[in-house]
Structure formats: C-alpha cells, structure tokens
Amino acid sequence: PAATAYQRAVREELDDFCDARGVPVDIHNVYDVMGVTTTIAATHGDDQVFVNISTGTNVAAVGAAIACMTTAALPYSVEPESYAHDVDDGPRSSGVASIDRVPDYPIEAPTREQVHIMGYIYEQTVENPYSLNKRSLIQRANDYGLPFLANYSTESRQSEYRRLDAAIVDPLVEKGYLRLEPAGKQKNVALTETGISVYRAFQHKVGVE
C-alpha cells in the first residue's frame, strides 16, 4: 500500500540526515514482524541496530522485542512529549472491534542447522508439491556438510538417523514445528503451521552470510 501523508512526512524529515526506506511488514502478524526485524538486524550485522517498540500494534511490539532477544539489536521505548488530545479528559480509543488470543511465542531461536533443514522442507513441501522422509534430510545434510553429521567420521546408516533425530527432528517435533506423517513403512516429515511461521521468522540465519 502507498505511504500515508504522515509516513511521507517522517521520511522527508529523516532524509535530512540519513537514508530512509520502507520495508513491507504485516504489523498484525508477530512472526512476520520477527522475520523482518531479525533479517534487518542480520543484514546490518556490522552496525548498531535500534528498534523502536513503542509504535505500531501491541503484536508488532511483542514481535520486535522477541526479535531483539535473538539478535544483537537494541530495543527502545519512547514516551510521547504530547498527545493529539488530552488523555486525562478521555481515552484514546473506544469500543471493542474484536478480541484475539495472543499466541505463545518462541524466544529460543532454532539452531542454524535446524533452520537449514526447515528451509529445505519448506522449499520442497510448501512451495512445491513434494514429500520428504528422514533419508532425504540426511542426504541434504551430507550434501551441505551440516555439522551434526559432517563433524563425525563415516558411520552406519542407523547412526546417521540417530544423529538426525537428536539434532533436528526430535527438538523440532517437541517444539511443535515439525510433524511426522505415516507413509507406508516410512514416515514423511512436514512443517506445522507454527513451524512455517517460525522458519519465516528465522530464515535469516541461513539466508544472510
């Protein structure tokens, strides 16, 4: 959507002393806010990143604050010098349009290896109509030299499965990010809705070098 008159005025004021640009974000989706914030922080890893959590929706504030907990970004809050009207005379809002349950948000970020595998599952099963099993994940890990397999000498296939379960599958299933689906004698792996959201929030861990 086009910038509002207020947003344009703010950007014009910022242009006097810095480069400013807008980044699309759904301020009503905590994972989208987390994803945008963590990606910006990772992209500017050599800079000091400050995040204003006192503007936008409450959900956006929660997402931005959590993103700061998982990166080196510093959150800050601003108390306005004045309001558009006297808040002592009346509230700034009225009525109830809707009530939404605030979900539980993960604070502990998935490991880089876990995000890598989640990204592979996302690419194959969400963006494309394919299915994956544990053997596919092991092959992916070997192809990309993921440490949970690459740091060990050649082992039996069963050992590879045990290491995959310990480092990737079991933790993600326990957190509710991954589910196992029976497929004949095997089990396919798939991201849950929460897992998809968490991957989008932390994909910067593998997308930004």
N, C-alpha and C positions, 0 to 999 in steps of 0.2 A: 504493500500500500504506500501511497505517496506520503511524504513527511507532512506533519501538521505545521501550521504557522509558528507555533511555539518551538517545535523541533528545529525548524529552519532558522529561527532567531537565535537559538542556542548555538547552532553550528556556525552561524555567521560570527557570533561573539568569540567562539573558540578559534576560528580561523585567524584571528588577530595574533595568536601566539603559539598555535600548534596545528598540525594536520588532523582533521576530524573526519570520520566516515561512519556511516551506519552499517550495522550488521543485523540481518534478519533474525528474529528470535520470537518464539511463542512465549510470552510472559505469563501465560496461564498453565504452562507445562514445565514442571520442575526439572525434568530430565533434559528438555531442550535448553533451558537456561544453564544447567550444569554443563552440557556439552559445549555450548557456545563459549561460556566463561573459561572452562578448562582448556579449550582449543586456543583461545586468545592468549591465555597465560603461557601455554606451551610454545606457541609461535613466537612470543616475546620473552623467551626464557632468559635472555641476557639483559632484560630491562626489569625495572621495578614496576609491577602491575598493581594498581589500586582499584578496588571495586566498591562502588557506592551501593550499599544495600538498603538505603533509606528511601529509594524511589521505586516506582513500579508497584506491582501487586505484592501481596504477602507471600504468595507462592514463589514469585521471582526472587524475593529477598532470601527465602529459605534455600532455593537452588543455588543462588550466588554464594551464600555463606558456606554451604557444603562444598562447592567447587573450590573455594579458598582453602578449606581444610585439607584438600587433596593436592594442592599445588602451593607454589610459593607466593601466590597473590595475597595482597593485604586488604581485608575488608574494612570499610569505614562507614560511619553513620553520621548524618548531618541533621542538626536541629534547625528548622527554618527561623530566620530572623523575624518574619511576619507571615501571616496567612491572608488569603483573599478576603476573609471576613473574620469577625471576632468569634473565636470558637467558644468563648465564655457565654455568648448570647445564644448559641445554638450549635448543634452538631454539624460536622462537615458532610454528613450523609444521612439518609433516612430510608426506612423500609428495608425489606429483605427480598431480593430478587430470587435468590436460590441459596441452598446450603450444600456444600460439597465436602465430603470426608477428605481429610488430609492424609495421604498415604504415608507409610513408613518409608523413610529414605535411607539408602545405604550411605554410610560415611566412609567405611573402609573401601578403598578403591581396589578393583581386581588387579592381579599382577599383570605385567606386560605379556607374559605367556598366555594367561587366561584371556586377555583381551584379543590377542592374536588369533587364538582358536575361536573365540566368539565371533570375530570378524569373518573368519573362514566359513563358519556355519551360517552366518547372516548372508554372506555373498551367495552361498550355494542353495540355501533353503528358503530364504526370504526374498531375495532379489531374483532368484532363479528357481525353477520347479524341480529341484533335485533332492535327494535324500542322502544322508551321511551316516556311517556307522563308526564305531571306535577305531576300526582298522584304517579308515580314511583319515581320521585325526592323527593317528600315529604316522602315517605316510606324510602328512602335511608337516608334522613336527620334525621329521627326519629331513625333508626337503629344505626346510628353512633353518635347520640347526638349532631348534629350540633347546635351551639348556637342560630341561628336565629329562631329555634323552641324550643330547649331544655330550653332556658332561660325564657320561658313563661309557665304559668300554662296551663292545658288542655283547649283547645279552640275548637270552632266549626271547621268543615272542611273548611268552607269558610275563616275563619281567617288564617288557615294554607296556603291556596292558596294565600291570600293577602301578607303574610309574605314571601312566596317563591318568589312571583313576585317582591316585594320591595328589597329583599336582593340578589337575584340571577338572575332571568330571565330578568327583565327589564334592569338592568345595563349591562348585557352581550349582550342583543339584541341591546341596544343603541350603544354599542361599536363595534358592528358588529361581535361578537364572536359566537353568538347563533342565530338560526332562528327557527321560529315556522312553522310547516307544517300541513295543514289541514288533518285530518284523521277521516272521518265521522263526528260525533258530537264533537269530541275532537280535540286537536292539539298535534302532536308529537314535541319533541324538538330534535334538531340536531346541531352539531358544524359546523360552516362555515370553509372554508379553513384557514382563518385567525385565527379562534378560535382554530383549531387544532395546528397551529404553536405556538400560544400564550400558549396553555396548555403545549406543549413540552418545551417551554422556562421557564415556572414557576412551573413545576410539582415537583420540589424540595421542594416546600412549604408544600407538603403533603407526599413526599417520604422520607424526612430526618427528623427524630425526634430530 
